[in-house]
Amino acid sequence: MGKLLLSFLLLFVLCNPGLFAAANGASLIHADVDATDAPRNIFHARLTIPANPGAFTLVYPKWIPGNHRPSGPIANLTGLRFEAAGKPLAWERDPVDMYAFHVNVPVGVNEITASLDEITTNDSAGATGAAASTQLLDLNWNQVLLYPQGARSDAVQVAASVTLPEGWKFGTALRVAHQDGQRAEFDEVSLTTLVDSPLIAGSHFRQVPLAPANDPKHVIDMVGESDASLAMSQQDITAYQNLVAETGVLFNARHYRHYDFLLTLSDQVGHHGVEHHESSDNSVGERTLINPGLHLLEAGLLPHEFVHSWNGKFRRPSGLATPNYQEPMIGELLWVYEGLTDYLGNILTARSGLWSPEQYREALALTAAAMDHTAGRMWRPLEDTARSVQILRLMGPEWESWRRSLDYYSEGDLIWLEVDTRIRQLTHNTRSLDDFCRAFHGGPSGPPQVVTYTFDDIVKALNAVAPFDWAALLRNRVNSIEPHAPLAGIEQGGWRLVYTDKPNSFSAAAEKLNDRIDLSYSLGFRIKKDGELDDVIPGSPAYQAGLGPGMKLIAVDGRRWTPERLHDAIRTARNRQQPIDLIVENKQFFKTYSIPYHDGEKNPHLERVQGQPDLLSDILRPRAQKSTAGEAF
């Protein structure tokens, strides 16, 4: 390095001492969060941040792991103030980067204080912001933090504390250093670990130990809107113990010191599931544990997020392993990160007893049918849905079939089923994707760490299990434009996708509990219970008749519409020549649309193919010594 360059670097550092401190980022930040105002939807935070005199830039976390996009809720940050030595400091937001704040640190000062409030009116903490209700809260630390620009999150240490409303209890993967009443201080951790360790709390709290004799320790921490909502049955507790055992067999390693399933049961704090190394942040409806329909629909959530501790947190695509929360993420391998997790999470839901094999097949049939009726696959390859996550996650349901959505989850599920069954065929059922998981996600157990991978690493690991042209198969599945979904895994597994008038158990439960009716496989649209069409599949009978999303159904065959009458019209049209007539309102104009459809109701199921090996049932067979769990919901 030349003398001129050294002189320039020395001058640059002397003129920008705050930047030098930020780049090193080794000093300790104190983060004190006052959550006593959570019931009225606001958190208060006070941060003490080491700083050197001069220009200094602090940033609010932007790219949030698990969301794969710039979802840090910057609009919810309010009341921002800076002080140094007891005196206020002027600050200025960067004119380009809305997440960056500039201050000038006075001479003789080695730390500044930042005070901020975080609005918690978002309905889901896992999506874009903090969330709270009168009885509970979900705190993700990235929502109440600033850190020096340019610092690596691994290099920044944070001592965090939280003060909760009177009588509230909490669950988190963080370890408590000291607790005095409603204030808890946590062990110092890196900024990476803090952001990776959310906290839930509430006036109604229950902790359920799982497999207490095992090391490491696993628990379920639950908060709900009532004590009744926390009534997890012994049957479910046993199934979650089975889940812990099944993951032990599948991966043969645990990359965490302890694990907390964080479970919020509330209709006020929305639905989400977010993965972390040593915990998962899950939110479902208040009556999920005690309503059989909700239980069925949500049974796969905790297994999915648990799998992410191995696939997504420990093994991570190189494009998603960023040094801090301001660097953009590249999501092109999300069909592995999320798709493989979706596949493994669903089979573990069955292996653990949270679903029966028949319920798994009903869920798989619905996934296959939905992907097979996605018109957008005619122009957009699957990999583009992964690269476009920051766009697609923000979109509503209108024209979803044509635009495509986060299909790397569901179609990834189908791809990995095909890989699993192909391995079994190639090896005469002596090897499977389980062997890949043990080799790729296993290794020594221990504290959290990140091991990155590329597409070539995936191919190499699969070839070590069963030699095959995996690169060609996977590239074809994720990069090609095909009119139909990849159903080879179902067919290689000894089953086939069929449609009958018998309701799919998941569709029936969703229709009963939610505000939508799914007629994608017959007329070709989804409709809300207020009559509004929220999606119409291009090429379907409804689309050919001229219907589109946003229109509102008024009447069916001349009579005011109800869900029951719409179903009746589809069924009775099989035995008559007349079309189904729908009176529809479109922006204050009314028109009758005639749909010449006579094939009756179509609901997806899997049907056994006689004479072929039943590999799918073997995939669902439990591997661990199961506890007595009885029948699952």
Secondary structure, 3 states (H helix, E strand, C coil): CCHHHHHHHHHHHHHCHHHHHHHHCCCEEEEEEECCCHHHCEEEEEEEEECCCEEEEEECCCEECCCCEECCCHHHEEEEEEEECCEEECEEECCCCCCEEEEEECCCCCEEEEEEEEECECCCCCCCCCEECCCEEEECHHHHCCEECCCCCCCCEEEEEEECCCCCEEEECCCEEEEECCEEEECCEEHHHHHCCCEEEECCEEEEEECCCCCCEEEEEEEECCCHHHCCCHHHHHHHHHHHHHHHHHHCCCCCCEEEEEEEECCCCCCEEEECCCEEEEEECCCCCCCHHHHHHHCCHHHHHHHCCCECCCEEEHHHCCCCCCCCCCCCCHHHHCHHHHHHHHHHHHHHCCCCHHHHHHHHHHHHHHHHCCHHHHCCCHHHHHHCHHHHCCCCCCCHHHHCCCHHHHHHHHHHHHHHHHHHHHCCCCCCHHHHHHHHHCCCCCCCCCEEECHHHHHHHHHHHCCCCHHHHHHHHHHCCCCCCCCHHHHHCCEEEEEECCCCHHHHHHHHHCCEEEECCCCCEEEECCCEEEEECCCCHHHHHCCCCCCEEEEECCEECCHHHHHHHHHHHHHCCCCEEEEEEECCEEEEEEECCCCCCCEEEEEECCCCCCHHHHHHCCCCCCCCCCCCC
